[in-house]
């Protein structure tokens, strides 16, 4: 993470080093650290902001998400508001803070865009 990134409570992240933890929720932030709660594994982690091995979870149009009441929604458009993503569906919107149990599925194009690529020798 670069130090220009601004962390806000309820942003969603995965851990690059521990993807098995699932999608984490930012619960606390300070000048030097961020604390995440990972509901899937019921684990907390504290990361130094300067070296946090975190990947922001952003859903896109066509993805389906669920809110905290387990109501699903097909995303039609995505906007940013006060540091959180807002997902719009037909006649409904869900803030990143209102997401329920979600999983992140990174496709090849998502990984390429995020700079998460394997070394050429791994491909060979």
MOWOJO-V505716 format. One record per residue. N is the residue number from 1. PSI is psi in degrees with one decimal (none if undefined). OMEGA is omega as a letter, one per 20 degrees, with the letter a starting at -180 (* if undefined). Layout:
n->N psi->PSI omega->OMEGA
n->N psi->PSI omega->OMEGA
//
This chain:
n->1 psi->141.8 omega->r
n->2 psi->157.5 omega->a
n->3 psi->0.5 omega->r
n->4 psi->-12.3 omega->a
n->5 psi->136.2 omega->r
n->6 psi->126.2 omega->r
n->7 psi->138.4 omega->r
n->8 psi->144.0 omega->r
n->9 psi->143.2 omega->r
n->10 psi->-0.4 omega->r
n->11 psi->150.8 omega->a
n->12 psi->136.3 omega->a
n->13 psi->157.7 omega->r
n->14 psi->157.8 omega->r
n->15 psi->123.4 omega->r
n->16 psi->-35.2 omega->a
n->17 psi->-22.5 omega->a
n->18 psi->66.2 omega->a
n->19 psi->-21.7 omega->a
n->20 psi->-14.2 omega->r
n->21 psi->-22.2 omega->a
n->22 psi->-158.1 omega->a
n->23 psi->125.2 omega->a
n->24 psi->154.8 omega->r
n->25 psi->126.7 omega->r
n->26 psi->120.8 omega->a
n->27 psi->-31.1 omega->a
n->28 psi->149.6 omega->r
n->29 psi->145.8 omega->r
n->30 psi->-170.4 omega->r
n->31 psi->-28.7 omega->a
n->32 psi->-14.8 omega->a
n->33 psi->156.9 omega->r
n->34 psi->145.6 omega->r
n->35 psi->133.2 omega->a
n->36 psi->144.7 omega->r
n->37 psi->129.8 omega->r
n->38 psi->97.4 omega->a
n->39 psi->-37.6 omega->a
n->40 psi->-41.4 omega->a
n->41 psi->-0.4 omega->a
n->42 psi->46.8 omega->a
n->43 psi->148.9 omega->r
n->44 psi->147.5 omega->r
n->45 psi->144.6 omega->r
n->46 psi->130.7 omega->a
n->47 psi->143.3 omega->r
n->48 psi->132.2 omega->a
n->49 psi->-39.8 omega->a
n->50 psi->-27.0 omega->a
n->51 psi->24.5 omega->a
n->52 psi->121.7 omega->r
n->53 psi->59.3 omega->a
n->54 psi->149.0 omega->r
n->55 psi->122.9 omega->a
n->56 psi->135.7 omega->r
n->57 psi->119.9 omega->r
n->58 psi->121.8 omega->r
n->59 psi->158.8 omega->a
n->60 psi->166.1 omega->r
n->61 psi->134.9 omega->a
n->62 psi->-22.0 omega->r
n->63 psi->156.5 omega->r
n->64 psi->131.9 omega->r
n->65 psi->165.0 omega->r
n->66 psi->148.1 omega->r
n->67 psi->-178.5 omega->a
n->68 psi->-14.5 omega->r
n->69 psi->10.4 omega->r
n->70 psi->22.9 omega->r
n->71 psi->126.7 omega->a
n->72 psi->156.6 omega->a
n->73 psi->135.2 omega->r
n->74 psi->123.1 omega->a
n->75 psi->128.5 omega->r
n->76 psi->-32.7 omega->r
n->77 psi->157.4 omega->a
n->78 psi->135.9 omega->r
n->79 psi->161.6 omega->r
n->80 psi->134.7 omega->r
n->81 psi->118.3 omega->r
n->82 psi->41.7 omega->r
n->83 psi->-2.2 omega->r
n->84 psi->146.8 omega->r
n->85 psi->140.9 omega->r
n->86 psi->125.3 omega->a
n->87 psi->126.7 omega->a
n->88 psi->132.4 omega->r
n->89 psi->-164.7 omega->r
n->90 psi->113.9 omega->r
n->91 psi->22.2 omega->r
n->92 psi->153.3 omega->r
n->93 psi->147.1 omega->r
n->94 psi->124.3 omega->r
n->95 psi->153.5 omega->r
n->96 psi->-34.4 omega->a
n->97 psi->-22.2 omega->a
n->98 psi->1.9 omega->a
n->99 psi->144.7 omega->r
n->100 psi->-145.5 omega->r
n->101 psi->113.2 omega->a
n->102 psi->156.7 omega->r
n->103 psi->151.0 omega->a
n->104 psi->125.7 omega->r
n->105 psi->109.0 omega->a
n->106 psi->119.0 omega->r
n->107 psi->175.6 omega->a
n->108 psi->-44.7 omega->a
n->109 psi->-35.4 omega->r
n->110 psi->-44.9 omega->a
n->111 psi->-41.6 omega->r
n->112 psi->-45.5 omega->r
n->113 psi->-37.0 omega->a
n->114 psi->-3.8 omega->a
n->115 psi->16.1 omega->a
n->116 psi->83.7 omega->a
n->117 psi->153.8 omega->r
n->118 psi->159.4 omega->r
n->119 psi->150.1 omega->a
n->120 psi->-32.6 omega->a
n->121 psi->-28.8 omega->r
n->122 psi->-35.5 omega->r
n->123 psi->-41.4 omega->a
n->124 psi->none omega->*
//
